Each structure stands twice: as C-alpha cells, then as structure tokens.
Amino acid sequence: MEYRKFSKFEKPVSLFGIGCMRLPTVKKGDEIVVDEAEAIKMIRYGIDHGVNYVDTAYGYHGGQSEVIVGRALSDGYREKVFLATKSPVWLVKEYNDFDRLLNEQLNKLNTDHIDFYLLHALNKERWNFIKSINVFDFLEKARASGKIRYIGFSFHDDHDTFLEIIDSYDWDMCQIQLNIMDMHEQATVEGLKYAGSKGIPVVIMEPLKGGKLAISITPEIEEIWNKAEVKRTPVEWAFRWLYNFPEIAVILSGVSNMQQLQDNIRIFSDAKAGCMTEKELELVEEVRNVYLSRTRVQCTGCEYCMPCPQGVSIPRIFNLVNTAAMYNALEGCRREYKGLIEKQNDSSMCVECGQCEATCPQNIAIIEKLKESHLYLLQE
Ligand SMILES: NC(=O)c1ccc[n+]([C@@H]2O[C@H](COP(=O)([O-])OP(=O)(O)OC[C@H]3O[C@@H](n4cnc5c(N)ncnc54)[C@H](OP(=O)(O)O)[C@@H]3O)[C@@H](O)[C@H]2O)c1
C-alpha cells in the first residue's frame, strides 16, 4: 500500500481510501438495506490490509452508511483511520443547522471527532448560500471545539466554480470527481494541478465513473488495452491513470463485494506517481475516444436551453442517452428516465415551441433528438 505525505496532515494517508457509498446490499438495486455484516467485514479487511482513510457521508445508503461505518470502526479500528464524512449542506436552512447536523453525525458514527469534515457536493448555488450564513465561522468553531480536525469540501460543478471555491479559503483538502472520462469535466485535471500547486491535497471520487469503466468493455476497447506491453485489466488502467498524479492524496474506491475490494487492494499494491509511460497515456486517450465516439447527442450540458417552459429536463435526458450508449448502461439509464416520466420532466412533455433550439450554442436539433431519446430510453 502506498502512503502519500502532505504537509497539511500529521501523518501519511493511504492512497487507497474506502468509499462507503456503495456498500454491499441485501438486494441488488435496493441501496437502502445494506448487508451490514459483510460491509463491516470488508471495511475491517481494508484497514487490516493498510487502508487508513474511510469516507462516508450523511446521506449514503439512506443515512445508514455512517451508522455502519461507526460500528465497523468499533473494537479499536477507529484509532487506525482518518475518518471522513460530509455536511449535507442542502439540508442547512440556517446557521444552527450546521452544528445540529454535525452532532447527529458524531452520534451516528459513534465517535467524538471527525478527522476530515467536508462540505458535501458543493456547486455554485450551495456555495453562495452557505457563505451567506457564515459557514466558515461554524467550521472554525467546530475545529476549535475538537469535533472536527481538517476542513474540506467535495465538489460537483464546473472548473471556474472550482477555482472560485478553492481560492476562497485555506482548505486542508478537497474531493473531486476524476477518471479517464472526466479529465476535462467538473474540476478537471487542470483543477487538480491547481489545487496541488497551492499545496491542497486532493481526494478522488468516482475513479471508475461509478463502475461504468469496469463493465463497458467492448472488443474494440480490449484491443486497445492489449497493445500495452504489460497486460492489465481496464480497472487497473483506470486506477493507474489516477495514481500517476502526485497531487492526488487518496483515491476513494467504492466496492460492492469482497472480491472487488481484494482486487483493488492488489491493484494499489504497485501504485506509484509517474508510473504511466507516454505510450500508455496515448492508449488512455484512444480508449477515451472510443467511448466519446458513441455519444449520441453532442450536448455539453451548458443549460442555455433551460428552463424549458414545459419542464422538460433537456440536458439530463441527453446525458442519460449518452451515458447509456457510451457505457452500455441502458438498464440503469432507463430506470432514471422513468423517474423523469413520473415527475413529468421527460421528452413527451415537449410541445415543440422551439425556445430551446433558439438558444442552443451547439445548434442541436433538440426537438428531434428528444423524440429519438424517448424511444431509445424506453426500448426493452
Ligand atoms: N462527495 C460526493 O459527492 C461523492 C460522490 C460520489 C462518490 N463519493 C465517494 O467516493 C467513493 C468512490 O466513488 P464510487 O463509489 O463512485 O467509485 P467507483 O470506483 O467509480 O465506482 C464503484 C463501483 O465500481 C465497481 N467496481 C469497483 N471495483 C471494481 C473491480 N475491481 N472490478 C469490477 N468492478 C469494480 C463496482 O460497481 P458494481 O457495484 O456495479 O459492481 C463499484 O460499486 C464513494 O464510495 C463515496 O465514498 C462522493
């Protein structure tokens, strides 16, 4: 296991971090009922094999993740790890909510302190709101009281918003979504390097794009990876591409069974910054291009088309179509699309007013593409 040293932390962190958003469940597809005994066994197995970073959040598994992590860390395991959890900022309506939620989390986690306390899933809107109600005053007081030790944020928005947030405070760390497909999305690789240049350690989430990079391996992609001198699995390449960056402190791996955990611990056993050769980086680019070539709608998600007067979630629908096509993930995307139908935000609500097409910078024939998307996402 590689441990990375950052001057902000008092001891090195394991590059492998256990992400507790996708714990094993009793029934596939039902994320609420966690197989607790197996989850505890897996978390402890990871710690016994050198992992010292455990990540959870208020909302994971319908609120159960923190409780189960708390139980997994009893019997002496709490002292062996950095425990990270996140403030559910969308539930904060006024200043006092911050402390109320933190106390609830300490209780659920059965601990007197949280090592890394992150403001969860910041975007521009949430950021502006929590700043307006003095979030830093709360964080500083929580740190002074010993309830939290390091202050950070996790992030889901665009590069410019990331820069704004990261320059607004002397953060101890941040957490971003990054993988071979998202190198130019969200915070981006440039954002990662910028954080690194400021000495802010970066924790990575969704390294396998939520598992899609593990299941969408076509013969074309396999052929590209087979050109590498050393043969590795696509999961291994995805992790290697990340641990190549020295700015990364921890890569959070979500695992839904023991075999995946063991596989990933094995993969991380030869993690080194700078391990990827030029040729291997070119292969990553080739694989990325194959995925991108399957894109069905050239939507960039800029949202200039929004709001739609009929409530159609245009960028969301195109994102589902592209995800389904790129990663052979039709089943999951169909499920999400049915959710949009229930809320009447689906393509069938379109009355063809054309307002969206007039503002789309990509000149997408949105009306036509919405019709196609509806048929595609509803096919059996
Ligand atoms: N702060 C935030 O907003 C936020 C958002 C997302 C994630 N996170 C954190 O980051 C962690 C990591 O993100 P993630 O769970 O999305 O990670 P990920 O690595 O992108 O996806 C995890 C999924 O990949 C598959 N997988 C993992 N290892 C595998 C292997 N060796 N072989 C085959 N498939 C494998 C599994 O999918 P199957 O279950 O389908 O088999 C697993 O559930 C989360 O657990 C959570 O702690 C935070």
Ligand as a Chemical Component Dictionary entry (heavy atoms), coordinates in Angstrom:
data_LIG
# 
_chem_comp.id                   LIG 
_chem_comp.type                 NON-POLYMER 
_chem_comp.pdbx_formal_charge   0 
_chem_comp.three_letter_code    LIG 
# 
loop_
_chem_comp_atom.comp_id 
_chem_comp_atom.atom_id 
_chem_comp_atom.alt_atom_id 
_chem_comp_atom.type_symbol 
_chem_comp_atom.charge 
_chem_comp_atom.model_Cartn_x 
_chem_comp_atom.model_Cartn_y 
_chem_comp_atom.model_Cartn_z 
_chem_comp_atom.pdbx_ordinal 
LIG N1  N1  N 0  -18.844 13.656 -2.290  1  
LIG C1  C1  C 0  -19.553 13.255 -3.276  2  
LIG O1  O1  O 0  -20.340 13.986 -3.837  3  
LIG C2  C2  C 0  -19.346 11.831 -3.746  4  
LIG C3  C3  C 0  -19.925 11.403 -4.942  5  
LIG C4  C4  C 0  -19.633 10.145 -5.378  6  
LIG C5  C5  C 0  -18.783 9.343  -4.607  7  
LIG N2  N2  N 1  -18.244 9.749  -3.458  8  
LIG C6  C6  C 0  -17.344 8.901  -2.628  9  
LIG O2  O2  O 0  -16.353 8.354  -3.471  10 
LIG C7  C7  C 0  -16.375 6.929  -3.372  11 
LIG C8  C8  C 0  -15.928 6.331  -4.674  12 
LIG O3  O3  O 0  -16.856 6.644  -5.711  13 
LIG P1  P1  P 0  -17.580 5.474  -6.434  14 
LIG O4  O4  O 0  -18.176 4.539  -5.427  15 
LIG O5  O5  O -1 -18.464 6.059  -7.469  16 
LIG O6  O6  O 0  -16.310 4.732  -7.096  17 
LIG P2  P2  P 0  -16.098 3.996  -8.474  18 
LIG O7  O7  O 0  -14.836 3.239  -8.280  19 
LIG O8  O8  O 0  -16.143 4.945  -9.611  20 
LIG O9  O9  O 0  -17.331 3.013  -8.628  21 
LIG C9  C9  C 0  -17.552 1.980  -7.718  22 
LIG C10 C10 C 0  -18.163 0.807  -8.431  23 
LIG O10 O10 O 0  -17.220 0.289  -9.378  24 
LIG C11 C11 C 0  -17.337 -1.112 -9.469  25 
LIG N3  N3  N 0  -16.038 -1.710 -9.103  26 
LIG C12 C12 C 0  -15.165 -1.307 -8.146  27 
LIG N4  N4  N 0  -14.067 -2.078 -8.147  28 
LIG C13 C13 C 0  -14.232 -2.991 -9.121  29 
LIG C14 C14 C 0  -13.441 -4.089 -9.607  30 
LIG N5  N5  N 0  -12.250 -4.382 -9.093  31 
LIG N6  N6  N 0  -13.947 -4.820 -10.636 32 
LIG C15 C15 C 0  -15.157 -4.543 -11.169 33 
LIG N7  N7  N 0  -15.948 -3.533 -10.759 34 
LIG C16 C16 C 0  -15.486 -2.774 -9.750  35 
LIG C17 C17 C 0  -18.464 -1.510 -8.526  36 
LIG O11 O11 O 0  -19.665 -1.478 -9.276  37 
LIG P3  P3  P 0  -20.855 -2.564 -9.027  38 
LIG O12 O12 O 0  -21.355 -2.283 -7.670  39 
LIG O13 O13 O 0  -21.833 -2.209 -10.114 40 
LIG O14 O14 O 0  -20.239 -3.907 -9.187  41 
LIG C18 C18 C 0  -18.471 -0.375 -7.518  42 
LIG O15 O15 O 0  -19.681 -0.225 -6.852  43 
LIG C19 C19 C 0  -17.820 6.618  -2.959  44 
LIG O16 O16 O 0  -17.956 5.328  -2.427  45 
LIG C20 C20 C 0  -18.054 7.729  -1.969  46 
LIG O17 O17 O 0  -17.442 7.400  -0.736  47 
LIG C21 C21 C 0  -18.513 11.004 -3.020  48 
# 
loop_
_chem_comp_bond.comp_id 
_chem_comp_bond.atom_id_1 
_chem_comp_bond.atom_id_2 
_chem_comp_bond.value_order 
_chem_comp_bond.pdbx_ordinal 
LIG N1  C1  SING 1  
LIG C1  O1  DOUB 2  
LIG C1  C2  SING 3  
LIG C2  C3  SING 4  
LIG C2  C21 DOUB 5  
LIG C3  C4  DOUB 6  
LIG C4  C5  SING 7  
LIG C5  N2  DOUB 8  
LIG N2  C6  SING 9  
LIG N2  C21 SING 10 
LIG C6  O2  SING 11 
LIG C6  C20 SING 12 
LIG O2  C7  SING 13 
LIG C7  C8  SING 14 
LIG C7  C19 SING 15 
LIG C8  O3  SING 16 
LIG O3  P1  SING 17 
LIG P1  O4  DOUB 18 
LIG P1  O5  SING 19 
LIG P1  O6  SING 20 
LIG O6  P2  SING 21 
LIG P2  O7  DOUB 22 
LIG P2  O8  SING 23 
LIG P2  O9  SING 24 
LIG O9  C9  SING 25 
LIG C9  C10 SING 26 
LIG C10 O10 SING 27 
LIG C10 C18 SING 28 
LIG O10 C11 SING 29 
LIG C11 N3  SING 30 
LIG C11 C17 SING 31 
LIG N3  C12 SING 32 
LIG N3  C16 SING 33 
LIG C12 N4  DOUB 34 
LIG N4  C13 SING 35 
LIG C13 C14 SING 36 
LIG C13 C16 DOUB 37 
LIG C14 N5  SING 38 
LIG C14 N6  DOUB 39 
LIG N6  C15 SING 40 
LIG C15 N7  DOUB 41 
LIG N7  C16 SING 42 
LIG C17 O11 SING 43 
LIG C17 C18 SING 44 
LIG O11 P3  SING 45 
LIG P3  O12 DOUB 46 
LIG P3  O13 SING 47 
LIG P3  O14 SING 48 
LIG C18 O15 SING 49 
LIG C19 O16 SING 50 
LIG C19 C20 SING 51 
LIG C20 O17 SING 52 
# 
